[in-house]
């Protein structure tokens, strides 16, 4: 799980990974024989009980910042990888309005042409809600707006299906999960839903948060087979 990729270190943010670090991480994955797949592909494999390719990996970007297109896209293309980008539907071509009032910089978000170009290149485009709201404890109408309405809005703009979702802030509850499933998504990403298996709940999938402070050794550890099981055990 990533958010922003940028040339320089940003000490104010725990979401901005440098281009140099990201390049090193992707080169390591390539060297270790990983290949990227989509969340929709993972969902189909789980439901159909079919095997995934060996060393399958899903790379995700939350919030759909413009830096993903400018910096992450060429890094991934260089090693033959794709990714999934989760878009706040009302921020397309706009900025990170959900951070207003928090003394944080305004950051450009991807426009529709960039999103279409990514989709044409094999990237998966998912929803991150309509307004980037914390999904836990929302009303029925708010849940509909964040799930079904954001899906329809993105599909209209992209002119293609939007099949996957990511909970803003990684926050969800059972009504939120049900709303996502009812809206027609096939899978949704959380961060740490407290299960030992990555795929125990297709509507609250576990992810590994890559931090700006992670060394390459830290990253190697985080993508090792035992890491997610250890994290799940620690949260019991």
C-alpha positions, 0 to 999 in steps of 0.5 A: 500500500502506497500513497505518494511517490515523489523525488524528495523526502517530505519529513512532514508526511508519512505517506510520501515515498521517494522515487529512489526508494520506490525504484529500489523496492520495485527492482528487488521485487522484479529480481525476486520473481514477483509479478503483478496482478489485479484485485479483481483477478485475485477475487476471481481466483479465490471465488473459482478456487483457481491457482494464481501465478507464482509470487503474485503481487498487488501494488496499490495507491490510495488517493490517486495523487498526480505524482502516481502518474508522474513518478510511479508509472514510469518506475513500474513500466520499467520493470513490467509491473502494473498497479491498482489506484484508488480514486476519490471520485469527486477529486478527479482533476481536483486536489486532496480536499479531505485534508483541508483545515489540517495545515497540509499542502494542496496536492493535485489528483489525477485527471480523467485523461491520466486515469484512462491512460493508466487503465489502457496500460493495464492498471486497475482503477478502483474507488476510494469513496466519493469524499474520502470519509471514514466509513465506520459509523456512517448513515445508510445514505452516506454509505450509499454515496461513498460506495454505489454513487462513487462507483457510478460516477467513476464508471461514467467518467472512465467508460469502463467498470470499476470493480474494487474499493478501498476504505479511506483510512483503512476504517470500516465496520460491518454496515460499510462492508455490506454497502461495498458488497451490495454496490457491486464491487468484487473486493475491497482493501482495508489495512489490518482486519485482524485475520491471519490470512490475507484473503480471509475476507475479500471485502477487507483484504489485508495490505502491507503499508510501505512507509517513507522510513522503510529501508530496503531491508525493512521492505524485504522483510515486509514482503516475506511470506511470514510477515503478514502472519506475524502481524496478524498474530501480534494483533490477537 
